[in-house]
Amino acid sequence: MATNKNQHYVPKCYLKEFTLDSLGKAINVYNVDRSKLLRNAPVKNQCSGNYFYGKSAKLEGAIQLVERAYATTLRELLNSSRKLTDKHRIILIRFWLLQHLRTEAASRRTAEMFAEIGTTSGIDPREFNLEIKEAVILAMKQYAECMSGIDDLKTCIVYNKTKLPFITSDDPAVLTNKWYINDERTKFRSFGVGNAGALTFLPLTPKLLFLGYDGDVYNVSNKNGWTSISSQNDVISFNQQQILNCRANIFLKDAEHECFLKTSVESISKYKPETRHRVTYAVPDYNDGEYTRYRVVENKEAEEHQEVLMHSEVIHPKEFSWPSVIKYRSNGKVFTNGTGKGYMRRYHIPPGAQDYYWELSKPK
């Protein structure tokens, strides 16, 4: 049985550098809905729940192993020269993936999507309902199965040389995609961790941020895996991702930056999607004996049909600025097979399927 009842989905080892004096005891919490900063809140009460991961000692131990590796890596980055080793890189990118999948916000989105699909399908809610804890376990299984799926991303540490801090949140591991959001060829398409143009953000401290990027699409100038930013606009751009991705709370190390945070939240939160997922329904419209054509309908109409196609997708924020440090490659490449899989990274082309994919050069 798990030894800890109060389990954190954003671990204390991660939040520590955002706490007062980096002691891991108290933290400043800004609640977005109430536009209020709660000063010196106990860290033990943040981003946690009773047996959030269930009562499996094996799962608890596996998660703690990843967290300890992260804590060691961050300590080495803070205490050593500016060099991101291969070991650091793998630990940080896999910690990002674990954090991206395991938060309450991520699990709640999964549970809500299951509930909507079940209702439309006419399935007994008792049979199709997914509780938050079940969604968490599902996410942990997904992590175990695909933890190497983002190892191909290029990575670097962004050092913040300005007086403004990086902030973090209750859902800090951000996935976004500059190319997918801006290119005409990807209009109306969603994206995931395996798509071309992926970007991953994770603030490590108010001065350091971990950045993962598709090296076939972007170029980030760096030395030994470190780059720096001197523009406050770049800090604001990175912080926008935390504001748009958070579920309820943002964490601020120094309360003296409260006005800066409030201004940032007020300017960008209106672009936050009302829902983070969308389910599209289609019903048979025409059949010539060999092929069936479908038409998109509202979920109410879908409930009246026995045969329904359902497509679920994540909705990503799109209205924000991009950090200037992330630049397009002049000879950028993405890959596609012309299907609904969209545009993939080279690494995610299935073995033996290279002949069915083709390269598109110079993303626009």
ABEGO torsion letter per residue (X at the ends): XBABABBBABBAAAAAAABBGGAGABBBBBBAAAGBBBBGBBAAABGBBBGAAEABAAAAAAAAAAAAAAAAAAAAAAABBBBBBAAAAAAAAAAAAAAAAABAAAAAAAAAAAAAAAAAAGBBAAAABBBAAAAAAAAAAAAAAAAAAAAABBBBBBBBABABBBBBBABABBBBBAAAAABAAABGBBBBAABBGBBBBBBABAABBBBBBBAAABBBBBBGGBBBBABAAAAAAAAAAAAAABAABBBBABAAAAAAAAAAAAAAAAABBABABBBBBBBBABBAGABBBBBBBBAAAAAABABBBBBBBBBBBABBBBBAABBBBAABBBBBAGBAAEBBBAAABBBGAAAABBBBBGBX
